[in-house]
Amino acid sequence: MTVPSLTSRDARAIAGIEKLRSFPIEVVSGHGSTLVEPGGRELLDLSATWTACGLGHGHPAVVEAVTRAVANAPGMGTGSAIHPDAVGLAEDLLALVPGNVEDRRVYLGHAGSDANDVAIRACRFNTGKSRVLAFEHGYHGGIGVALGVSGVHVEGGATAADPDSGFLPYPNPYRPRGGSPAADLEYCLAAADQALAAGDVACLLVEPILSDGGFIVPPDGFLTGLAELTTRHGALLLCDEVKVGLGRPGTLHAFQHDGVIPDIATFGKSLGAGLPISAAVGPASILDGPAGAALLTTAGNPVCTAVARAVLSTLVAEDIPAQAAERGGRFLASLQSAVAGGGRDGALAAHVGSLRGRGLGIGMEIVSDPDSKARDNALAEKVVHRAWELGAVVYLVGGNVLEITPPLVITNDEVDRGVEILVQSVEDCARS
């Protein structure tokens, strides 16, 4: 009797609506920055499951927290009962996120999607203003209002835009409007100023790095400019740290790069080390009411909150942000050196149009030629497939950008191997 493969069983059982697959990857275990396929082949994880496994796979602090919590869990979420790790996690976040501890509260949820959705709805209700501003090509979630203000979904036709939303241009130093990054930044801030001037905006959502839209790193001063504008026009600044925060950019929070303190910050993905948990940290006047307006039965449960506390503790105790800055600098510099050298048959110089990043968040843009900067989605798809064949997992964002976001615990040797695989993948696919 033939035993069906895991892939064929998946095709028959799991809904396609939740699948985004670049290659036929099957995994049965993982450790550190390594994923293991059913046959035992090991893969270097250069995605960390879209950053969700920030501390890698099977981190000892996470294993200990899960084991302890499961053995004693009362099975309650924050909506129905009070328990130590939920309160402790909220206190940990208040201590780590800049701002006045006494005047802020923490919402605990399941994913970045609901953290953003709840924050937006709370801003609307408690400010009495209806409009929400976000950015073109941005992503803030797959449910509710967060879905309707996610440019990648609206632009792709997956959903209609929220009726009271507006989308602003995001600065792109590689493709600047007006011919220069400075002119592009001025243009984008002017557009935000004009949209905010009506005075009816409840909040403006921004990703410190536009991740799913192509891993675009904005110029310095972008968040500073937005903070000044929202303050002037009486709107709240909501910084979406879900994908690029918590140590990945070489700082604990991505918004720290510009020295900004947002009104609200949202977290998810790596906060749970692969388990479902999220948080929004913001003013008590916004997040305290109305009572019961954001109930999720198991949100803030003892297992996920224990893990999140272990994650935060590890980030601080082991100075993971500094490690991410050092390893990310090594990764980016090695890629830049390889591209500057041209690569085999000049493939790298011809097809890697841009390399950008902060810490262990790097975007590698694939183009048809460096002069036109024309996006080459087809070649990019081949490159990520070839990387998987060579033993690495990396995914695409923006159609033609390799999003390199390995676990924050990646070693120098693994960084060097990752560079070798990515370089060979581009060279192989450019030739055939």
N, C-alpha and C positions, 0 to 999 in steps of 0.2 A: 504494500500500500504506500502510495506517494504522500508524504507529509507536505501540506501547503506551506509555501514560504511566508515569512512574516509580512512581506510586502503584499502578497496576494490576499492574506487575511485582512490586512489593513484596508485594502481597496474595497473589500466586501462589507466591512463593519463600521469604519469611521467616516463621518460626514465630510464630504469634500469642501464644504463651506469654511472649514477651519484649517485647511491645508495650504501651505505655501512651501513647496518643495523644489529645490534646485537640482537635486540628484537623488538617486535611490538609496539613501542612507538608512541603515538599520543599526541600532545601538542597544547593547544589553547591560553595559556597566561603564563606569568611568572613575578616574582617580586623578586629582590635580588638574592638569591641562590636557588630559588624555581621555579619549572616548574609545570604547572597545566594541567592535562589530561581533555578530554571532560567531563567526569563524575564528575569532581571536585577533584579527588584524587591529592594530592600534592607530588611531587618528589623532593628530594634533588639533586641538580645539582652538580655532582662531575667532570664534564667535561668542563663546560662553552662553549659548542659547539666547542670542540677541541681547546679551549682557546680563541675563537673569542669574546665571551662575557666576557671580562676580568673584567669589572665593574659590572657584573651581568645583570639582566634583569630589564629594566625600571628605570635606574639610573636617578635621578632628573636632573643632569647636562646634560645628553644626551637628555632627553626629552625636556629641555629648548632649547638646541642648535638646535634640529631638528625643533621644532615649530617655532623658530625665523627664521631659514634659509628657510624653506618651504614657509613661508608667504611672503618672500621678494626675493626669489631666481631668479636671471636673467637667470638661465638655461644654463650657459656656463661652459665648461671645460677649462683647462689651455692651450690647443692647439689653441683655437680660440680667447680667450679674457683674460684680466687680471681682477681679482676680489680680494677683500681684504682678504677673508679667505684662499684662495689658497696661496697667498703670505705670509700671516701671519703664516700659518701652516709650510711652508718651513722655515721661519725665526725661528719658535719655535723649529723645529727639529735641525736646525743648532746650536741653542743655547744649546740644551740638549745632542747632540751627540758630544763627544770630538773630537777636531781637529781644524784646522785653518778655521775660518768662511769665510774669504775672498777668499780662494782658493777652496771652495767646492760648490756644487750645490745639489739640491734635485729634483729627479724624483718623480712625483705623479702618481699612477696608481690605479687599481681596487682590486688587490689581491697580496699576496706574490708571486704567480706564475709569474705574469707579471713583478713585481719588479726585481726578480731574472733573468728572461729571458732578460729584457732590460739591466740590469747591465752586464750580460755575453756578450751580443752582443756588447755593448759599449766598453768593455775591449778588445775584439778581434779587433774591428775596429780601435780603437785609440792607441793600442800598436803594432799593426801589427803582433801579435802572435796569433796562432790559437788554441793551446791546452788549455783545461780546466781540472783541477783536482777536484774531489769531493771524497766522501767517500762511501764505501760499506754500504748498508742498509740505506743510507740517503734519505731525501726527500727535494726537492727544488721547486716543482711545478707540475702542471698537464697540462701545455701547452708549446709549443715551445722548445727552447734549455733547459729550466729548467726541462722539462719532461725527456729529453734524458740524463741528468746528475743526475737524481734521482735514486739511487741504488734500492730502493724498487720497483720502476716500472720496471726497466731493469731486475732485478733478478726475478721478478714475471712474466715476459713475456708480460707485457702490452705494451711495446714499445721497440724499438731497442736503444742501446746506441748511443749517439751522436758520429759520426765518429772520432771526434778530442777530445774525452774525455778519462780520465783515472780514475780508482777508487782505492782509498787507504784504507788500514785497519784502523779502528777506535778503539782506546783502550777501553777495556772492563774489568774493575777491578774484576768483578764477574767471568769471564772466561778468565783470562789473558794468553796470549801467553808467553811461557817461564817460566810459573809457578808463576810469581809474577807481581803485577801491575807495578812495576818499570821496569821490563824486557819488559813487554808489551808496555809501553810507549816508551822505547828506540827503540823497534822493529818498531813501527808505525812511529816515527819521522825519523828513518833511511830510511824507505820506501818512505816517503815524500821527503827526501833529495835527494834520488836517482832519483825520478821522476822529480824533479825540476831542477836537474843538467844539463839537456839537454839545458836549456835556452830558450825553445820555449813555455813556459807556460804563457798564458795571465793572468789567475787568478786561485786561489785555493778557493773553496767554503767549508765552514765548519759550522756545527751547534754546538753551544757551549754545547748543550746537544742533543744527537742523539735521537730525539723524536719518530718519527714513526718507527724507527728501533729497538725499545725496551726500550725507555726512559733510555738510557745509559748515566750516568754521568762520564765524563772522569776524570782522575787524575789531580791534580793541576800541572800546568806547560805545559799542552798540547797546549793551545793556544799560550802561550809564545814561545814555541818551534817552532810552525808553523810561528809565526810572524817573528822570527829570520831567518828562512829558506827562506821565501818568499822575505824578504828584501835582503838577501845575493844573491839570484838567480834572482832578478829583476822581480818578479811576484807580482801581487796584491792579497792581502788577503781580501776575501769577507766573512763577518760574517753574516749568516742568522739568524736574531733575530725574524723571523716572528712568531714562535710558542712559544718560551720560553723567549722572552724579555719583555720589558716594565713593569717592576715591579715584574713579576712572580717569578724570582729566588731569591728575597730578595734584589736585586739591581735594579736600573732602567734598566740597560742593562746587559745581561748575560755575555758579554765579559769582563765586569769589574771584574769578579771574579779573573781572571789572570792578571788584570792590563794592558790589551792589548788595543790598539787603532787600529782597522782594517782600511784598506784603504777604504773599502766600507761596509756599514751596510744596511741591508734591513729589512723592517718592514711591518706588515700586521695584519690580524686577529684582535687582541684586539685594534689596533689603531683606528678601526672604531666602536668599541662596537657593532659589529654585522652588521654594514653597510659596503659596499664594498669600501675599500680604502687601498692603500699600498704606500710605499715610499722606495726609495733608496737614501742614502746620501753618496756622494763620491767626488772625485776630479773633479774640473771643466774641466780639461783636458780630462777626460773620459766621463763625462755626458753632456757636452755642445754640442756634435755633433756626427754625422751629423744632422743638423736641420731637424725636421719632420720625423726622423727614428723610432720614437716610439709613434705614434699618436693613442690615444684612445679617441673617441669623447667626452665622459662624464667624463674622468679621471680628478680628481681635481675639481669636480663640487662643487657648494656652499654648498649643504646639507652635503655631506660626509666630506668636509674639516672643516666645522663648528663643526661637531661632533668630529672629530679627535683632533681639538684644545681643545675642552672641556675635552676630555679624558686625554690629556697631562697635562692640567692645574690641573685636579683633582688628577692625580698621584703625582704631585709635592706638591700641596697645602695640601693634606691630608696625605702625606708621605705614600702612598700605598705600596711602596717597603718594608719599615720597618714593616708594618702590615703583609705583605705576609711572611716575614721572621719569625715573631713571630707565626702566625697561622700555617704556614707550619712546623715549628719546633714542635709545639704541636701535629700536625697530625702525623708526622713521628715518634716522640718519643712514642706516644700512640700505634701506630701499632707495633713498635719494642718491646714495653713492652708486648703486647698481644702475639706476636710470641715467645718471650723468655719464657713466661709462658706455652707455648705448645698448649693452646686452648683445647676445648672439645675433648676428646679422642686423644689428641696429634695431631689433624688435622693441626693446624697452623704450628707447628714445622716441620711437615712432608711435607707440600706442599707449604709453602712460602719460596722460596729459597733465595730471596734477596729483600731488601727494600732499595731504594736509592732516593736521590732527593736533590733539593735546593729550599728553599722557598715553594711556593705552586705548585710545580711541583714534583710529587712523582711517582716512578715506583714500582709496587708490582709484583714480578715475581713468577709465579706458576710453580712448578716442580712436577715430579712424586715421587722423593725422594731427600733429601738434599745432599746425598753423591754423586750420579751420576750427579746431577744438570740437569737431562734430562727434557727438556721442555715438559710441559703437556698442549698442546693447547686445547684439548677436555675439560679438567677440567676448564681451564680458561674461555672458552666460557660459560660453565654452571654457573660459578661464576658471570659473568656480567649479565647473564639472571636472576639469583636468586636475585642479588642486585636490579634489576629493580622490581622484584616481591615484595621485601621488602621496596621499596620506594626510590631508589637512581639510578642516571644515571651515569654510568662509562663505558668507552670503552677500547678495547684492542689495543695494538700496539705490533709489533714484534711477533704476534701469541699467546703469553702466558703471556704478561705483562699488568696488569691493569694500565692505565695511569690516575693518579689522579690529575686533574688540575681544581679545583673548581673556581668559581668567586673569585677575590681578595678581595671582600667585605664579604666573608663568616665569620660568627660569631663563637665564641668559642663553643657555644652550638651546632651549626651545625657541627663543626669539630668533636665533641664528638659523635654526632649521626652518622656521616659518618663512623667513626671508628667502631662503634657498628654494623652497617649494613654490612660493608665489612668483619668483623670478622665472623659474623653469616653466611654470604654467603659462605665463604670458608668452614666453619665447616659443614654446611648443605650439600654442594655438595660433600665433601669428604666422607660423610657417605652414600650418595645415588646418 
